[in-house]
Amino acid sequence: MTANEREVVAIIDELRSQANEVNRSGMARYGINTERAFGMSIPPLRAMGKLLGRNHDRALTLWESGWHEARLLAVFTDEPSKVTEAQMDAWALDFNSWDITDQCCSNLFIHTPYAVEKVRQWAVREEEFVRRAAFAMLAALAVHSRTLVDGDFRTLLPLIAAAAEDERNFVKKAVNWALRQIGKRNLALHADAIALAEELAQRASRSSRWIARDALRELHNQGTIERIQVKEAKHRKENTGKRTPPRASNA
């Protein structure tokens, strides 16, 4: 047994020692797959992850253990710069619970250079949690990305339009989440998201209409609009006075 494997065994023993059947039952009620779960909540797992520090090889071994909490620790302690496309595809196929899917996409995968391409690839996959991953990642990018521009998100809106027909609960909720987060990014995308939601509201499918109603409820909310306006005002203030670097001389 390697040192890495011994460390992972010790970590899983520690996780097992904190097993909580009450929490495990509660997780199941919220639709979390608890087949291989100890019943630990996210805050102590995050705290454990901070103590452990980042280590890519250990994260891979933790994931391979198959334990729910070990996989969450893998997400919290992997090194984004070392994550490969192959790893992302392999882990996505292992997704079997909405919380693992969302935590992995929001905390790890969005920090890789492959995030947008995986949104495009996974959005058309048939596996329920792989497709959910596409839209969970899109939602997280809408909130956190500092490099994507409005045009990038506009090119991804057709993926939402296409997947809105998927009646599966874990998919339609992620599609709705992505649409709402894009709409809250700024006022321009707010208008685009509302336009798409209004189109979805006219469709025959129940999932499309549900996604539209829920998104429009939040996007038309005055509090939501005011928060977007405040965010845009802050952004303008931060960028006021910033000078464009002079062009290099051709001399």
N, C-alpha and C positions, 0 to 999 in steps of 0.2 A: 504494500500500500504506500502510495506516495505521500509526501508531506501535505500536498493540496487535498488529497482524499481524506487524510486523517483530520485535517482542519474542518472539512465539510461534515464528517461524521460527528465531530464534537459540536458543531453548530446545530445540527439536526437534533442531537441529544438535548441541547439547551432549549430548542423550540418545543420539543416533546415535553420537557419539564414544565413548560408554561401552558400546556394544553388546558382549554376551558370549554367544557361541554355546553355550558349555557350560551357562550358566545357562538359556538359552532352551530347550535340550533338556530340562533338568531340569524346567522349568515345564510343558512338554508332558507329561512323565511324570506330573505331578500333576493332569492334566486341565485345565490352563489353556490357553485359546485363544491361540496364539502366532503366528497368521497375520500380524498387524501388531505384533509385539513386538520390542524390541531385546534383551531378556534381562537387564534390570536388576532387582535385588531391591528390596524395600520400604524398608529402612533408608536407602540413599542417596537414594531419591526423597523420603522424609520430610525428610531434611536439606536437599535442594534446595528443597523447598516452604517450609521455615522461612526460608531465605535470600531467596526470592522475595517472601514475604509474601502477604497475601490481596488478591485483586483479582477481582471478579465477572466483568467483561467479558473479562479474560484467560482465566479459567477456561472460559468458554463457547467461546472460540476454541480453546483447547487440546483441549477435548472434541470439537469439530467436526473436528479433524485426523484423528481415527480411530485414532491410534497408542495402543497399550496403555498405555505409560508416561506419555504426555501426558495421557491420561484419568485416570490415577491422580493425577497432579499437579493436574489440575483439581479432583478430589475434595478433595485436601489444602489447596488454596489458595482455594477458592470462599468466599464470604461467606454463611453460612446465612441471615442476615436478608434477603438479596436473592433467595434461591431461591424460585421460584414453583411452584405446582402444575403448571402447564403444563411447566415445565422438568423437574420430577420425572417426569412421565408420558413426556416425550420421551426422557429419559436411560434410563428403565426399558426402553423399547422398543429401545434400543441395546445393552442388556446382552447380552453374548455369552460371558461367562466368569464362573465362580463368584467369582473373587477380586475382579474389578471390582465385581460385584454387592454382595458383602459389605463391601468397603471403602467404597463409596459410601453404603450404608445406615447403617453403623456410625459413620462419621466425619463425614458431612454431613447426610444426610436426617433422622436422628433429632433434629437440632437445629433443625428447622423446626417451625412450628405445625401442619403437615399430616401429621405422621408417623403418628398413629393412624388417621386417615381413609384414608391410603394403604395401611396394613396391611389394612384392611377391603376396600378396593377391589381391591387386587392379589391377595389371597388366593383370589379366585374367578376370576381370569383364567386363560386356558389356556396362554399363553406360558410356557415353562419357567422362564426367568430372571426374568420379572416375578413369577411366583408365588413363586419362591425369595426374591425381594427382600422380599416381604411378611413372610416368616418370619425372614429374616435381620434385618430391622428390628425385629420383635417380640422376638427374642432380645436384641438390643442395648438395646432399651428396658427389658427386664427387668433388665439389668445396670446401666444408667446413669441411668435416669429418676429424678428426685427429686420429680416432680410427680404421676405416676400413682399411684393407690392400688390396693389389692387388688381392689376392685370393677371397676376398669378392665380388669385382666388377666383376671378371671373372665368378663367379657363377650366376650373374645377367644378363650377356650379352645374354644368351638364351631368356630372357624375351623380350629384344629388338628385337631379331631375329623373335620371334613369332608375336609381335605386329606390326612389320613393314608392315604387310599385311593390316592393318586397314587403309582404305582410308579416314576416317573422318579427317578433317583439324586440329582440335584441338588436336587430338591424334597423328597424324603423326608428327606434329611440336614438340610435347613434346618428342616423341621417338627420333627424330633427335637431339634434345637438349641434351638428356641424352647421346647419343652415342658420340657427340662432346665433352661434358664435361669429360666423362670418358677418352677419347683419349687425352685430354689435361692435365690429372692429372700427368702423368710421361711418360718417354720414353717407358717403358715396356707395359703399357696399351695403349699407342699411337699405338704401333704395333698391339696389339689385336683389337683395334677399327678399324684400317685400314683393317685388314684381314676380319672383319665382314662386313664392308662397301663394300668391293670388292665382297663378296659373295652376298650381297643384290643387288648389281648392275646387277647381272646376272639373277635376278628373273623376272617373267612376270608382277607382279603387279606394277602399276604406282607409288604407294606410296613408295614401297621398293626402286625403282630406284631413286625417288626424294630424299629420305632420304640419300641414298648412295652418290649421286652426290654432295649434299650440304655438307655432312660430309667430303667427300674426298677433296673438294675444300678448306675447312678450315684446315684440318689435314695435307695436303700436302704443305700448305703455309709456305714459309721459315720463315716468322715472327713468326708464331705459333710454329714451331720447335725450333727456337732460344729462345723463351720465356720459353718453357718447359726445355730446357737445362740450362738456367739461374736459373730456380726454383730448378732443381735438384742439381746444383752446390752449391746453397745457402743451401739447405737441408744437403748436405754432409759436408759443412763447419760448420754448426750448430751442427752436430753430431760428428765432429772430436774431439777426446780427451775425449769423454764421456766414463766413465768406467762402466763396468757391476758390479753391487753390488756383493760383495763376498758372496758365499753360506754360509748358517748357518752351524756351526759345528755340527756333530753328537754326539759329546762328551757330 
